[in-house]
Amino acid sequence: MEEEQTVRVLLLITLLLSSSFAYFKILQELNLNDIDVPNFSEISDLAYNPKEHKLYMISDKGRLFIFRAYFDNKVHLKYLSQTPLKNKKGKKLKGKKRDSEGLVFAKNSLYASFERKLRVAKLLEDGRVVKKIKLPKALKKAKPRGSNKMLEALAYHPKYGFLTALEYAQKGRKKCSQQIFSTSGKTWNIELEKFKNCAITALEVMDKESILILERAYGGVFREFAVTLIKFNLKTKQKEILYQISTSKDDRVENYEGLSKVGKNRYLMISDDNDNPFANTKLIYFEAY
């Protein structure tokens, strides 16, 4: 009898230890409008170099900002420099070519994704875009809903390579039925939350099995505006909602477009102020697993 009870207890402990659960906690919120940095607006993504403690931010206007950054229970930032994005010869990018949206630090280098002129490319600290990454066939064949609705998100996975997604679901799919593409050729389907104009604005790798997906849904001036953080398992294809905020419950919702992992289970999320004096560039430092 005692042996049976022991076995039951051991089984229960095993089940508890093996079961996964989602965790999310905001550690700090900062309004970066308060920092004195020229040209600092429309930040679309950020990336962190842990060896050099450098935090990179990229803007829709084709500018790269560099900060010294340290993280404990708070964020410690010091502005270092900025530069416009350029071609290999050092000529400043203009028009459609400069619409930088995604950013990731991988393989000891920076990489950026662009909208309007669809591409992923290596980016040097001096702002030069020097090498295009070969995109998977499925992404090349995809039919975006518009020229300004393409590659907002970029991440890097050690097994699958670069991960990206069209901002909005491609033509022929339901509006919240999205795909994540990898340079290894593998794709994943995911159903976003059913908000008006649901879109993927950022991706980040959590671990070997899971990624973070930042969903933004902007329905217009008088419609609900929502932001959702989704944990998505690449193997089981299951999703969990870690965080969600919408104007139906809170009027402080910002246009979040960027994600970056900065330490074990520690992340940053940043908003794009759209160069609007009434909007904020807000940085959220959070813990999640």
Residue pairs with C-beta under 8 A, 6 or more apart in sequence:
22 231
22 240
22 241
22 242
22 288
22 289
23 242
23 287
23 288
23 289
24 229
24 242
24 243
24 286
24 287
24 288
25 286
25 287
25 288
26 284
26 285
26 286
27 73
27 74
27 266
27 285
27 286
27 287
28 73
28 74
28 75
28 284
28 285
29 282
29 283
29 284
29 285
30 75
30 282
30 283
30 285
31 280
31 281
31 282
31 283
32 40
32 43
32 270
32 280
32 281
32 282
32 283
33 273
33 280
33 281
35 77
35 79
36 79
37 65
37 79
37 82
38 82
39 59
39 61
39 63
39 82
40 59
40 65
40 82
40 281
41 59
41 61
41 273
41 275
41 281
42 59
42 60
42 61
42 272
42 273
42 274
42 275
43 57
43 58
43 59
43 65
43 257
43 258
43 270
43 271
43 272
43 273
43 281
44 58
44 59
44 60
44 100
44 101
44 102
44 103
44 152
44 257
44 258
44 272
45 57
45 58
45 100
45 101
45 102
45 103
45 153
45 154
45 202
45 257
45 258
45 259
45 260
45 270
46 55
46 56
46 57
46 58
46 103
46 258
46 259
46 260
46 268
46 270
47 55
47 56
47 103
47 104
47 105
47 110
47 260
48 54
48 55
48 56
48 69
48 105
48 260
48 261
48 262
48 268
49 55
49 56
49 105
50 262
50 263
53 68
53 69
53 70
54 66
54 67
54 68
54 69
54 80
55 66
55 67
55 68
55 69
55 77
55 260
55 262
55 268
56 64
56 65
56 66
56 67
56 103
56 105
56 110
57 64
57 65
57 67
57 103
57 258
57 270
58 64
58 65
58 100
58 101
58 102
58 103
58 112
59 65
59 100
60 99
60 100
60 101
60 272
61 98
61 275
62 84
62 85
62 92
62 93
62 94
62 97
62 98
62 99
62 100
63 82
63 83
63 84
63 85
63 127
64 82
64 83
64 84
64 85
64 110
64 123
64 125
64 127
65 79
65 81
65 82
66 80
66 81
66 82
66 125
67 77
67 78
67 79
67 80
68 77
68 78
68 80
69 75
69 76
69 77
69 78
69 262
70 76
71 262
71 263
71 266
71 285
74 285
75 268
75 283
75 285
83 125
83 126
83 127
84 92
84 93
84 98
84 127
85 92
85 93
85 98
85 100
85 112
85 123
85 127
85 128
85 129
86 92
86 93
86 126
86 127
86 128
86 129
87 93
87 97
87 128
87 129
88 128
88 129
88 130
90 128
92 98
93 129
96 116
96 117
96 147
97 114
97 116
97 117
99 114
99 115
99 116
99 117
99 148
100 112
100 113
100 114
101 112
101 113
101 114
101 115
101 151
101 152
101 153
101 154
101 167
101 257
102 112
102 113
102 120
102 151
102 152
102 153
102 154
102 164
102 202
102 203
103 110
103 111
103 112
103 113
103 123
103 154
103 258
103 260
104 110
104 111
104 154
104 155
104 156
104 162
104 260
105 111
106 156
106 162
107 156
109 122
109 123
110 122
110 123
110 124
110 125
111 120
111 121
111 122
111 123
111 133
111 154
111 156
111 162
112 120
112 121
112 123
112 129
112 154
113 119
113 120
113 151
113 152
113 153
113 154
113 164
114 120
114 121
114 150
114 151
115 147
115 148
115 149
115 150
115 151
115 152
115 167
116 147
116 148
116 150
118 135
118 144
118 150
118 151
119 132
119 133
119 135
119 151
120 132
120 133
120 135
120 151
120 154
120 162
120 164
121 129
121 130
121 131
121 132
121 133
122 129
122 130
122 131
122 132
122 133
123 129
123 130
124 130
133 162
133 183
134 183
135 181
135 183
136 181
136 182
136 183
136 184
136 185
136 187
137 185
138 179
138 181
138 185
138 187
139 164
139 166
139 181
142 166
142 170
142 179
142 181
143 170
143 171
143 172
144 150
144 166
144 168
144 170
144 171
145 166
145 168
145 169
145 170
145 171
146 168
149 166
149 167
149 168
149 199
150 166
150 167
151 164
151 165
151 166
151 167
152 165
152 167
152 199
152 200
152 201
152 202
152 257
153 163
153 164
153 165
153 167
153 200
153 201
153 202
153 203
153 213
153 214
154 162
154 163
154 164
154 203
155 162
155 163
155 164
155 203
155 204
155 205
155 211
155 259
156 162
156 163
156 205
157 163
157 182
157 205
157 211
157 234
158 208
159 184
159 208
160 182
160 183
160 184
160 186
160 234
161 182
161 183
161 184
162 182
162 183
163 180
163 181
163 182
163 203
163 205
163 211
164 180
164 181
164 203
165 178
165 179
165 180
165 181
165 200
165 203
166 178
166 179
166 200
167 199
167 200
167 201
168 175
168 197
168 198
168 199
169 175
169 176
169 177
169 178
169 179
169 198
170 179
173 179
175 197
175 198
176 191
176 192
176 193
176 194
176 195
176 198
177 189
177 191
177 192
178 189
178 190
178 191
178 192
178 198
178 200
179 187
179 188
179 189
179 190
180 187
180 188
180 190
180 200
180 203
180 211
180 213
180 232
181 187
188 232
188 234
188 237
189 237
190 213
190 230
190 232
190 237
190 239
191 239
192 198
192 199
192 200
192 213
192 215
192 228
192 230
193 215
193 217
193 226
193 228
193 230
193 241
193 244
195 215
195 217
195 219
195 224
195 226
195 228
195 246
196 217
196 218
196 219
196 220
196 223
196 224
197 217
197 218
197 219
198 215
198 217
199 215
199 216
199 217
199 218
200 213
200 214
200 215
201 214
201 215
201 216
201 256
201 257
201 258
202 212
202 213
202 214
202 256
202 257
202 258
202 259
202 269
203 211
203 212
203 213
203 214
203 259
204 211
204 212
204 214
204 259
204 260
204 261
204 267
205 211
205 212
205 261
206 212
206 231
206 261
206 288
206 289
209 233
209 234
209 235
209 236
210 231
210 232
210 233
210 234
211 231
211 232
211 234
212 229
212 230
212 231
212 232
212 242
212 259
212 267
212 288
213 229
213 230
213 231
213 232
213 239
214 227
214 228
214 229
214 230
214 256
214 257
214 258
214 259
214 269
215 226
215 227
215 228
215 229
215 230
216 226
216 227
216 255
216 256
216 257
217 224
217 225
217 226
217 227
217 228
218 225
218 255
219 225
224 246
224 247
224 248
225 246
225 247
225 253
226 244
226 245
226 246
226 247
226 248
226 253
227 243
227 244
227 245
227 246
227 253
227 254
227 256
228 241
228 243
228 244
229 241
229 242
229 243
229 244
229 269
229 288
230 239
230 240
230 241
230 242
231 239
231 240
231 241
231 242
231 288
232 238
232 239
233 239
242 288
243 286
243 288
245 252
245 253
246 253
247 253
254 271
254 279
254 280
254 282
255 271
255 272
255 273
255 274
255 279
256 269
256 270
256 271
256 272
256 282
256 284
257 270
257 271
257 272
258 268
258 269
258 270
258 271
258 272
259 267
259 268
259 269
259 270
260 267
260 268
261 267
262 268
262 285
265 287
265 288
265 289
266 285
266 286
266 287
267 285
267 286
267 287
267 288
268 283
268 284
268 285
268 286
269 283
269 284
269 286
270 281
270 282
270 283
270 284
271 279
271 280
271 281
271 282
271 283
272 281
273 279
273 280
273 281
